[in-house]
């Protein structure tokens, strides 16, 4: 018997104090989901427990089952809402997740990873994976190796846990576009399909919008400098899926279901655009087996090279900070000896404080890198 799934994902940009219009946007997201046809919802960057509890209370009639993945110091920011029973949950925290001394980035403190909710619909099992990979932050992408390892760890986790699910869904902000190394890792190993590349039976024109989910010209929070060069933005938020050999799938609708602005306001629902996917599951009488692509060998070789290059860069940085720290220590030692002499010369206290701070920073960088 045929059955349908309607999945929704959104990076909500819910950082307390920092995120603009956070309270109003969370309320608008709740209002939209209360009246939406979605059966499974994956949200990222819900950093405030109050926001999660508000969403849980608001959606108790339409999406009565929910789970927040607590992790790290701040929480993972990941949560899942479902129309059907969440039978089991598990959180796989990544072993590499940014740097502790990059406090302004905050990824390390979130203890991020991939959350699994195993949902039961009648006699069907649905695996839902919700995740948020490390962002770039800079053009030189100092976190590329982190994101590559996170993508591989996620792909391995999905690949090992899909059975015995009838359908497995990976949804979230992957911070990587199709064709990029991290995207190839996360999709090729567990053989996940990208609905963007599949034939869509009857796409709803209301959601068939430009595919870019970040820095899209239609989003009020997008950087105007970036939108001039690439108005559509980058497609880094995804819903990927895989069905067991007992089923075949038709993509009914795929796109961004949210309006460009919150109704009655001048701002968008988030700094990212949402993604929704509606699929129809049909019994597969032929039960064809799924063969993994040979392209994965090439992808994993490239990933290993990225990690090797990152290791070389880190070792160079460590040596640089150790040398800098040694030089600063010698300066401070000389100042101490001078101040202890019979005829000490007066040294500015501000210079001493500056040298001590630089020495501390160099030592910290050398230890934590």
C-alpha positions as a LaTeX table, in Angstrom:
\begin{tabular}{lrrr}
\hline
Residue & $x$ (\AA) & $y$ (\AA) & $z$ (\AA) \\
\hline
Unk1 & 0.00 & 0.00 & 0.00 \\
Unk2 & 1.30 & 3.45 & $-0.96$ \\
Unk3 & 2.14 & 5.99 & 1.74 \\
Unk4 & 3.65 & 9.47 & 1.76 \\
Unk5 & 6.25 & 11.38 & 3.75 \\
Unk6 & 6.51 & 15.15 & 3.95 \\
Unk7 & 9.82 & 16.33 & 5.44 \\
Unk8 & 10.88 & 19.86 & 6.38 \\
Unk9 & 14.28 & 21.19 & 7.46 \\
Unk10 & 15.47 & 24.65 & 8.50 \\
Unk11 & 18.51 & 26.20 & 10.14 \\
Unk12 & 16.61 & 28.54 & 12.50 \\
Unk13 & 19.54 & 30.81 & 13.45 \\
Unk14 & 18.41 & 30.76 & 17.06 \\
Unk15 & 21.42 & 32.13 & 18.95 \\
Unk16 & 20.24 & 33.98 & 22.08 \\
Unk17 & 21.19 & 37.69 & 22.14 \\
Unk18 & 23.13 & 37.44 & 18.84 \\
Unk19 & 20.46 & 36.41 & 16.29 \\
Unk20 & 18.25 & 39.23 & 15.02 \\
Unk21 & 14.47 & 39.00 & 15.57 \\
Unk22 & 14.94 & 35.54 & 17.14 \\
Unk23 & 11.81 & 35.53 & 19.29 \\
Unk24 & 9.54 & 36.78 & 16.50 \\
Unk25 & 11.03 & 34.34 & 14.00 \\
Unk26 & 10.67 & 31.31 & 16.29 \\
Unk27 & 7.02 & 32.25 & 16.83 \\
Unk28 & 6.52 & 32.57 & 13.07 \\
Unk29 & 8.18 & 29.18 & 12.45 \\
Unk30 & 5.87 & 27.58 & 15.04 \\
Unk31 & 2.81 & 29.19 & 13.45 \\
Unk32 & 3.81 & 27.94 & 10.01 \\
Unk33 & 4.44 & 24.37 & 11.20 \\
Unk34 & 1.13 & 24.28 & 13.10 \\
Unk35 & $-0.72$ & 24.74 & 9.80 \\
Unk36 & 1.63 & 22.82 & 7.51 \\
Unk37 & 1.26 & 19.31 & 6.00 \\
Unk38 & 4.72 & 18.21 & 7.14 \\
Unk39 & 4.92 & 14.88 & 8.95 \\
Unk40 & 8.59 & 15.11 & 10.00 \\
Unk41 & 10.48 & 18.31 & 10.87 \\
Unk42 & 14.24 & 18.68 & 11.45 \\
Unk43 & 15.49 & 21.95 & 12.93 \\
Unk44 & 19.03 & 23.20 & 13.52 \\
Unk45 & 20.45 & 26.03 & 15.64 \\
Unk46 & 17.74 & 25.86 & 18.30 \\
Unk47 & 20.31 & 26.86 & 20.92 \\
Unk48 & 17.81 & 27.95 & 23.59 \\
Unk49 & 15.93 & 25.27 & 25.52 \\
Unk50 & 13.09 & 27.78 & 25.98 \\
Unk51 & 12.72 & 28.00 & 22.19 \\
Unk52 & 12.52 & 24.20 & 21.91 \\
Unk53 & 9.94 & 23.98 & 24.70 \\
Unk54 & 7.92 & 26.76 & 23.05 \\
Unk55 & 7.95 & 24.87 & 19.75 \\
Unk56 & 7.08 & 21.60 & 21.50 \\
Unk57 & 4.09 & 23.18 & 23.22 \\
Unk58 & 2.94 & 24.91 & 20.03 \\
Unk59 & 3.15 & 21.74 & 17.93 \\
Unk60 & 1.72 & 19.27 & 20.45 \\
Unk61 & $-1.45$ & 18.73 & 18.39 \\
Unk62 & 0.07 & 18.51 & 14.90 \\
Unk63 & 3.52 & 17.03 & 15.61 \\
Unk64 & 3.07 & 15.48 & 19.07 \\
Unk65 & 6.36 & 13.55 & 19.20 \\
Unk66 & 9.65 & 15.40 & 19.54 \\
Unk67 & 13.23 & 15.09 & 20.74 \\
Unk68 & 16.03 & 17.58 & 21.46 \\
Unk69 & 19.60 & 16.28 & 21.26 \\
Unk70 & 21.45 & 17.57 & 24.32 \\
Unk71 & 25.22 & 17.64 & 23.88 \\
Unk72 & 28.32 & 19.61 & 24.82 \\
Unk73 & 28.11 & 22.84 & 26.83 \\
Unk74 & 25.43 & 24.64 & 24.83 \\
Unk75 & 23.50 & 21.71 & 23.34 \\
Unk76 & 23.70 & 20.46 & 19.77 \\
Unk77 & 21.00 & 22.84 & 18.51 \\
Unk78 & 19.30 & 19.87 & 16.80 \\
Unk79 & 15.71 & 18.76 & 17.33 \\
Unk80 & 13.16 & 16.61 & 15.51 \\
Unk81 & 9.35 & 16.79 & 15.50 \\
Unk82 & 7.18 & 13.98 & 14.19 \\
Unk83 & 3.55 & 13.18 & 13.54 \\
Unk84 & 4.28 & 9.56 & 14.44 \\
Unk85 & 5.88 & 7.80 & 17.39 \\
Unk86 & 9.63 & 8.32 & 17.90 \\
Unk87 & 10.59 & 4.81 & 18.94 \\
Unk88 & 14.35 & 5.18 & 19.55 \\
Unk89 & 16.88 & 8.02 & 19.63 \\
Unk90 & 20.66 & 8.16 & 19.51 \\
Unk91 & 23.23 & 10.95 & 19.19 \\
Unk92 & 26.58 & 10.40 & 17.52 \\
Unk93 & 28.97 & 13.20 & 18.54 \\
Unk94 & 31.81 & 13.95 & 16.15 \\
Unk95 & 35.36 & 13.46 & 17.46 \\
Unk96 & 36.54 & 16.67 & 15.72 \\
Unk97 & 34.43 & 19.78 & 16.06 \\
Unk98 & 36.27 & 23.08 & 15.76 \\
Unk99 & 38.70 & 24.63 & 18.24 \\
Unk100 & 37.97 & 25.39 & 21.89 \\
Unk101 & 39.88 & 28.69 & 21.70 \\
Unk102 & 37.73 & 29.93 & 18.79 \\
Unk103 & 35.08 & 31.01 & 21.25 \\
Unk104 & 33.37 & 33.37 & 18.78 \\
Unk105 & 32.65 & 30.43 & 16.46 \\
Unk106 & 31.19 & 28.26 & 19.21 \\
Unk107 & 31.08 & 24.92 & 17.37 \\
Unk108 & 33.29 & 23.16 & 19.93 \\
Unk109 & 31.01 & 24.22 & 22.79 \\
Unk110 & 27.94 & 22.85 & 20.99 \\
Unk111 & 29.33 & 19.31 & 20.97 \\
Unk112 & 27.79 & 18.89 & 17.54 \\
Unk113 & 27.13 & 15.64 & 15.74 \\
Unk114 & 24.30 & 13.74 & 14.05 \\
Unk115 & 21.08 & 12.79 & 15.82 \\
Unk116 & 19.04 & 9.71 & 14.89 \\
Unk117 & 15.32 & 9.34 & 15.53 \\
Unk118 & 13.83 & 5.98 & 14.60 \\
Unk119 & 10.15 & 6.63 & 13.86 \\
Unk120 & 7.44 & 4.00 & 13.57 \\
Unk121 & 4.49 & 4.50 & 11.22 \\
Unk122 & 2.17 & 1.46 & 11.42 \\
Unk123 & 4.52 & $-1.40$ & 10.51 \\
Unk124 & 7.02 & 0.89 & 8.75 \\
Unk125 & 10.32 & 2.11 & 10.20 \\
Unk126 & 11.70 & 5.53 & 9.26 \\
Unk127 & 15.23 & 6.56 & 10.22 \\
Unk128 & 15.59 & 10.34 & 10.48 \\
Unk129 & 19.07 & 11.81 & 10.79 \\
Unk130 & 19.31 & 15.49 & 11.73 \\
Unk131 & 22.69 & 17.23 & 11.54 \\
Unk132 & 24.61 & 20.50 & 11.13 \\
Unk133 & 28.18 & 20.37 & 9.82 \\
Unk134 & 30.88 & 22.93 & 10.64 \\
Unk135 & 30.59 & 26.25 & 8.80 \\
Unk136 & 33.34 & 27.83 & 6.68 \\
Unk137 & 33.51 & 31.25 & 8.43 \\
Unk138 & 36.40 & 32.40 & 6.20 \\
Unk139 & 37.27 & 32.29 & 2.50 \\
Unk140 & 40.41 & 30.24 & 3.24 \\
Unk141 & 38.13 & 27.68 & 4.97 \\
Unk142 & 40.37 & 26.75 & 7.88 \\
Unk143 & 37.75 & 24.20 & 8.98 \\
Unk144 & 37.68 & 22.19 & 5.72 \\
Unk145 & 39.37 & 19.16 & 7.29 \\
Unk146 & 36.96 & 19.33 & 10.25 \\
Unk147 & 33.95 & 19.36 & 7.94 \\
Unk148 & 35.38 & 16.57 & 5.77 \\
Unk149 & 35.88 & 14.33 & 8.82 \\
Unk150 & 32.41 & 15.22 & 10.11 \\
Unk151 & 30.93 & 14.33 & 6.72 \\
Unk152 & 32.72 & 10.99 & 6.69 \\
Unk153 & 31.73 & 10.24 & 10.29 \\
Unk154 & 28.10 & 11.06 & 9.45 \\
Unk155 & 28.16 & 8.96 & 6.28 \\
Unk156 & 29.64 & 6.01 & 8.16 \\
Unk157 & 27.06 & 6.33 & 10.94 \\
Unk158 & 24.17 & 6.46 & 8.45 \\
Unk159 & 25.58 & 3.56 & 6.46 \\
Unk160 & 25.87 & 1.36 & 9.57 \\
Unk161 & 22.42 & 2.17 & 11.00 \\
Unk162 & 20.04 & 2.31 & 8.02 \\
Unk163 & 18.98 & $-1.33$ & 8.37 \\
Unk164 & 16.23 & $-2.37$ & 9.08 \\
Unk165 & 14.54 & 0.94 & 8.16 \\
Unk166 & 12.19 & 1.10 & 5.20 \\
Unk167 & 13.41 & 4.62 & 4.41 \\
Unk168 & 16.30 & 6.69 & 5.79 \\
Unk169 & 16.35 & 10.49 & 5.63 \\
Unk170 & 19.30 & 12.79 & 6.29 \\
Unk171 & 18.23 & 16.41 & 6.74 \\
Unk172 & 19.98 & 19.55 & 7.89 \\
Unk173 & 22.51 & 22.27 & 7.21 \\
Unk174 & 25.44 & 20.37 & 5.72 \\
Unk175 & 27.41 & 23.56 & 4.92 \\
Unk176 & 28.46 & 22.00 & 1.63 \\
Unk177 & 27.09 & 22.28 & $-1.90$ \\
Unk178 & 26.57 & 19.41 & $-4.37$ \\
Unk179 & 29.82 & 18.39 & $-6.01$ \\
Unk180 & 31.97 & 19.52 & $-3.09$ \\
Unk181 & 34.07 & 16.95 & $-1.24$ \\
Unk182 & 32.02 & 16.89 & 1.98 \\
Unk183 & 28.76 & 16.47 & 0.05 \\
Unk184 & 30.19 & 13.60 & $-1.99$ \\
Unk185 & 31.37 & 11.88 & 1.19 \\
Unk186 & 28.04 & 12.14 & 2.98 \\
Unk187 & 26.01 & 11.01 & $-0.03$ \\
Unk188 & 28.17 & 8.36 & $-1.72$ \\
Unk189 & 29.07 & 6.04 & 1.17 \\
Unk190 & 25.46 & 5.41 & 2.36 \\
Unk191 & 24.10 & 5.78 & $-1.23$ \\
Unk192 & 21.80 & 8.71 & $-0.38$ \\
Unk193 & 19.77 & 10.31 & $-3.17$ \\
Unk194 & 19.46 & 14.05 & $-3.78$ \\
Unk195 & 15.84 & 14.87 & $-4.79$ \\
Unk196 & 17.10 & 17.93 & $-6.66$ \\
Unk197 & 18.56 & 15.54 & $-9.25$ \\
Unk198 & 15.44 & 13.39 & $-9.53$ \\
Unk199 & 12.32 & 13.75 & $-11.63$ \\
Unk200 & 9.58 & 15.53 & $-9.72$ \\
Unk201 & 6.08 & 14.29 & $-10.51$ \\
Unk202 & 4.00 & 17.40 & $-9.75$ \\
Unk203 & 6.06 & 20.07 & $-8.08$ \\
Unk204 & 3.99 & 22.70 & $-6.31$ \\
Unk205 & 4.84 & 26.07 & $-7.96$ \\
Unk206 & 4.55 & 27.74 & $-4.54$ \\
Unk207 & 7.70 & 25.95 & $-3.34$ \\
Unk208 & 9.58 & 25.60 & $-6.64$ \\
Unk209 & 11.81 & 28.61 & $-5.94$ \\
Unk210 & 15.52 & 29.28 & $-6.55$ \\
Unk211 & 17.45 & 26.42 & $-4.97$ \\
Unk212 & 20.01 & 28.43 & $-3.00$ \\
Unk213 & 19.43 & 28.12 & 0.75 \\
Unk214 & 22.17 & 30.46 & 2.02 \\
Unk215 & 23.00 & 34.02 & 0.90 \\
Unk216 & 19.99 & 33.99 & $-1.42$ \\
Unk217 & 18.97 & 37.41 & $-2.75$ \\
Unk218 & 15.38 & 36.82 & $-1.54$ \\
Unk219 & 16.48 & 36.47 & 2.10 \\
Unk220 & 16.46 & 39.66 & 4.20 \\
Unk221 & 19.54 & 38.57 & 6.18 \\
Unk222 & 21.77 & 37.79 & 3.18 \\
Unk223 & 25.00 & 39.70 & 2.64 \\
Unk224 & 24.38 & 42.19 & $-0.19$ \\
Unk225 & 27.99 & 41.82 & $-1.40$ \\
Unk226 & 27.55 & 38.07 & $-1.86$ \\
Unk227 & 24.14 & 38.32 & $-3.50$ \\
Unk228 & 25.49 & 40.64 & $-6.20$ \\
Unk229 & 27.95 & 38.02 & $-7.42$ \\
Unk230 & 25.66 & 35.01 & $-6.82$ \\
Unk231 & 21.97 & 36.04 & $-6.46$ \\
Unk232 & 20.73 & 32.48 & $-6.06$ \\
Unk233 & 23.17 & 31.74 & $-3.23$ \\
Unk234 & 24.52 & 28.30 & $-2.32$ \\
Unk235 & 22.49 & 25.14 & $-1.82$ \\
Unk236 & 23.99 & 23.90 & 1.46 \\
Unk237 & 20.81 & 22.77 & 3.30 \\
Unk238 & 19.65 & 19.36 & 2.15 \\
Unk239 & 17.20 & 16.51 & 2.49 \\
Unk240 & 18.80 & 13.30 & 1.21 \\
Unk241 & 17.16 & 9.89 & 1.38 \\
Unk242 & 17.54 & 6.18 & 0.78 \\
Unk243 & 14.85 & 3.47 & 0.56 \\
Unk244 & 15.22 & $-0.24$ & 1.19 \\
Unk245 & 15.03 & $-2.70$ & $-1.70$ \\
Unk246 & 11.39 & $-3.44$ & $-0.78$ \\
Unk247 & 10.30 & 0.03 & $-1.87$ \\
Unk248 & 10.45 & 2.43 & $-4.77$ \\
Unk249 & 9.85 & 6.17 & $-4.45$ \\
Unk250 & 8.29 & 9.02 & $-6.40$ \\
Unk251 & 9.24 & 12.63 & $-5.62$ \\
Unk252 & 5.99 & 14.63 & $-5.44$ \\
Unk253 & 7.16 & 18.06 & $-4.26$ \\
Unk254 & 10.56 & 19.53 & $-3.51$ \\
Unk255 & 11.66 & 23.11 & $-2.74$ \\
Unk256 & 11.35 & 25.97 & $-0.25$ \\
Unk257 & 7.85 & 26.15 & 1.30 \\
Unk258 & 8.36 & 29.40 & 3.23 \\
Unk259 & 7.56 & 32.88 & 1.98 \\
Unk260 & 10.45 & 35.30 & 1.48 \\
Unk261 & 9.29 & 37.31 & 4.50 \\
Unk262 & 7.42 & 36.49 & 7.68 \\
Unk263 & 3.81 & 37.64 & 7.01 \\
Unk264 & 3.41 & 41.24 & 8.15 \\
Unk265 & 7.14 & 41.70 & 8.81 \\
Unk266 & 10.16 & 42.90 & 6.86 \\
Unk267 & 12.44 & 40.01 & 7.81 \\
Unk268 & 12.74 & 36.37 & 6.73 \\
Unk269 & 12.12 & 33.27 & 8.85 \\
Unk270 & 15.89 & 32.72 & 9.20 \\
Unk271 & 19.19 & 33.60 & 7.56 \\
Unk272 & 18.83 & 30.27 & 5.71 \\
Unk273 & 15.98 & 29.18 & 3.47 \\
Unk274 & 13.98 & 26.08 & 4.32 \\
Unk275 & 13.79 & 22.87 & 2.31 \\
Unk276 & 10.83 & 20.50 & 2.09 \\
Unk277 & 10.41 & 17.15 & 0.38 \\
Unk278 & 7.26 & 15.12 & $-0.26$ \\
Unk279 & 7.71 & 11.57 & $-1.46$ \\
Unk280 & 5.35 & 8.69 & $-2.20$ \\
Unk281 & 6.50 & 5.22 & $-1.16$ \\
Unk282 & 5.36 & 2.29 & $-3.30$ \\
Unk283 & 5.96 & $-1.43$ & $-2.95$ \\
Unk284 & 8.78 & $-2.59$ & $-5.21$ \\
Unk285 & 7.95 & $-5.95$ & $-6.68$ \\
Unk286 & 11.30 & $-6.31$ & $-8.43$ \\
Unk287 & 13.40 & $-5.65$ & $-5.29$ \\
Unk288 & 16.50 & $-4.44$ & $-7.10$ \\
Unk289 & 19.72 & $-4.24$ & $-5.12$ \\
Unk290 & 21.56 & $-0.94$ & $-4.78$ \\
Unk291 & 25.19 & $-0.94$ & $-5.90$ \\
Unk292 & 27.59 & 1.56 & $-4.39$ \\
Unk293 & 29.33 & 3.95 & $-6.76$ \\
Unk294 & 32.99 & 3.34 & $-7.54$ \\
Unk295 & 33.46 & 7.10 & $-7.29$ \\
Unk296 & 33.71 & 6.76 & $-3.52$ \\
Unk297 & 37.27 & 5.42 & $-3.76$ \\
Unk298 & 38.32 & 8.63 & $-5.51$ \\
Unk299 & 36.39 & 10.75 & $-2.99$ \\
Unk300 & 37.94 & 9.10 & 0.06 \\
Unk301 & 41.44 & 9.46 & $-1.43$ \\
Unk302 & 40.84 & 13.18 & $-1.86$ \\
Unk303 & 39.54 & 13.42 & 1.71 \\
Unk304 & 42.72 & 11.76 & 3.03 \\
Unk305 & 44.84 & 14.32 & 1.16 \\
Unk306 & 42.86 & 17.18 & 2.70 \\
Unk307 & 43.45 & 15.76 & 6.18 \\
Unk308 & 47.18 & 15.30 & 5.51 \\
Unk309 & 47.50 & 18.91 & 4.34 \\
Unk310 & 45.60 & 20.11 & 7.42 \\
Unk311 & 47.94 & 18.12 & 9.69 \\
Unk312 & 51.00 & 19.73 & 8.07 \\
Unk313 & 49.46 & 23.21 & 8.48 \\
Unk314 & 48.65 & 22.59 & 12.15 \\
Unk315 & 52.19 & 21.35 & 12.89 \\
Unk316 & 53.63 & 24.47 & 11.26 \\
Unk317 & 51.31 & 26.68 & 13.32 \\
Unk318 & 52.31 & 24.86 & 16.51 \\
Unk319 & 56.02 & 25.43 & 15.80 \\
Unk320 & 55.36 & 29.10 & 15.03 \\
Unk321 & 53.52 & 29.65 & 18.31 \\
Unk322 & 56.13 & 27.73 & 20.30 \\
Unk323 & 58.93 & 29.83 & 18.83 \\
Unk324 & 56.97 & 33.05 & 19.39 \\
Unk325 & 56.25 & 31.98 & 22.96 \\
Unk326 & 59.93 & 31.21 & 23.57 \\
Unk327 & 61.02 & 34.63 & 22.32 \\
Unk328 & 58.39 & 36.39 & 24.45 \\
Unk329 & 59.45 & 34.33 & 27.48 \\
Unk330 & 63.05 & 35.46 & 27.00 \\
Unk331 & 61.91 & 39.10 & 26.88 \\
Unk332 & 59.92 & 38.68 & 30.07 \\
Unk333 & 62.85 & 36.92 & 31.76 \\
Unk334 & 65.16 & 39.76 & 30.77 \\
Unk335 & 62.69 & 42.30 & 32.20 \\
Unk336 & 62.48 & 40.33 & 35.44 \\
Unk337 & 66.27 & 40.15 & 35.80 \\
Unk338 & 66.54 & 43.87 & 35.03 \\
Unk339 & 63.92 & 44.79 & 37.62 \\
Unk340 & 65.77 & 42.70 & 40.23 \\
Unk341 & 69.12 & 44.41 & 39.60 \\
Unk342 & 70.67 & 47.02 & 41.94 \\
Unk343 & 69.91 & 49.89 & 39.56 \\
Unk344 & 66.70 & 48.78 & 37.79 \\
Unk345 & 65.42 & 50.65 & 34.76 \\
Unk346 & 61.78 & 51.57 & 34.76 \\
Unk347 & 59.70 & 49.45 & 32.32 \\
Unk348 & 56.17 & 50.43 & 31.41 \\
Unk349 & 53.62 & 48.15 & 33.19 \\
Unk350 & 51.46 & 48.17 & 30.04 \\
Unk351 & 54.33 & 46.68 & 28.04 \\
Unk352 & 54.77 & 43.93 & 30.63 \\
Unk353 & 51.06 & 43.15 & 30.56 \\
Unk354 & 51.09 & 43.07 & 26.75 \\
Unk355 & 54.05 & 40.69 & 26.65 \\
Unk356 & 52.44 & 38.40 & 29.24 \\
Unk357 & 49.20 & 38.30 & 27.26 \\
Unk358 & 51.04 & 37.52 & 24.03 \\
Unk359 & 52.97 & 34.76 & 25.78 \\
Unk360 & 49.78 & 33.27 & 27.19 \\
Unk361 & 48.07 & 33.41 & 23.77 \\
Unk362 & 51.03 & 31.74 & 22.02 \\
Unk363 & 51.19 & 28.98 & 24.63 \\
Unk364 & 47.43 & 28.43 & 24.40 \\
Unk365 & 47.46 & 28.21 & 20.60 \\
Unk366 & 50.39 & 25.79 & 20.65 \\
Unk367 & 48.64 & 23.51 & 23.17 \\
Unk368 & 45.13 & 23.56 & 21.70 \\
Unk369 & 45.87 & 23.31 & 17.99 \\
\hline
\end{tabular}
